[in-house]
Amino acid sequence: MKDYLTQYKEKLTSAEEIASRIESGQYIATDNMLAAPMAIINALGDRAEKNLLKNASLYTTLDVYDYPCYKPEVAENLRGISWFC
């Protein structure tokens, strides 16, 4: 049996790798407020800005950050939809 540290290191994944698994046209939902995974959300924004991610939707709640989906250069590929306005 592997110890927990070995298992953790094997499963550790970068935000960019996680964002690369999101396909065009998919829906993404985040946790709310300060629990939102901003590294992943920013990596999604980078992909959308480079046209590597298209027609995706990012659902958020209680927006307390500057989400990339609200920037004009990203909004066409990554739509931001807030559940709490």
C-alpha positions in Angstrom: 0.0 0.0 0.0 1.3 3.4 -0.9 1.6 6.1 1.7 -0.6 9.2 1.4 2.2 11.5 0.3 3.1 9.2 -2.7 -0.6 9.0 -3.7 -0.9 12.8 -3.4 2.2 13.4 -5.6 0.9 11.0 -8.2 -2.5 12.8 -8.4 -1.2 16.3 -8.2 -2.3 18.2 -11.4 -1.6 21.7 -12.6 -4.4 24.2 -13.3 -3.4 24.2 -16.9 -3.7 20.4 -17.2 -7.1 20.5 -15.6 -8.2 23.4 -17.9 -7.0 21.4 -21.0 -9.4 18.6 -20.1 -12.4 21.0 -20.6 -13.7 20.7 -24.2 -15.4 23.3 -26.3 -19.1 23.5 -25.7 -19.0 22.2 -22.2 -20.6 23.8 -19.1 -18.4 24.6 -16.1 -19.7 25.3 -12.6 -17.6 26.7 -9.8 -17.8 26.9 -6.1 -18.9 30.2 -4.7 -17.1 33.3 -3.4 -13.6 32.7 -2.0 -13.7 29.0 -2.8 -13.6 29.5 -6.5 -10.5 27.8 -8.1 -9.1 30.9 -9.7 -6.0 29.2 -11.1 -8.2 26.9 -13.1 -10.6 29.6 -14.1 -7.7 31.8 -15.3 -6.3 28.9 -17.2 -9.7 28.4 -18.9 -9.6 32.1 -19.7 -6.2 31.8 -21.3 -7.4 28.9 -23.4 -10.5 30.8 -24.5 -8.4 33.9 -25.4 -6.2 31.7 -27.6 -9.3 30.2 -29.3 -8.4 26.7 -27.8 -11.7 26.7 -26.0 -14.9 27.8 -27.7 -18.6 28.1 -26.9 -18.1 27.1 -23.2 -20.1 28.5 -20.3 -18.8 29.3 -16.9 -21.4 29.3 -14.1 -20.4 31.3 -11.0 -22.0 32.4 -7.8 -21.3 35.4 -5.7 -18.6 36.8 -8.0 -15.9 38.3 -5.9 -13.0 38.0 -8.4 -12.3 39.4 -11.8 -13.3 36.4 -13.8 -11.7 36.2 -17.3 -15.1 35.3 -18.9 -16.3 38.9 -18.4 -13.4 40.4 -20.5 -14.6 41.2 -24.1 -11.7 39.3 -25.7 -12.7 36.1 -23.8 -16.5 36.4 -23.6 -17.1 35.1 -27.1 -15.5 31.7 -26.3 -16.2 31.5 -22.5 -19.5 32.9 -21.5 -19.9 34.0 -17.9 -23.2 33.2 -16.2 -23.6 34.3 -12.6 -26.3 32.6 -10.5 -26.3 35.5 -8.1 -26.6 39.0 -9.5 
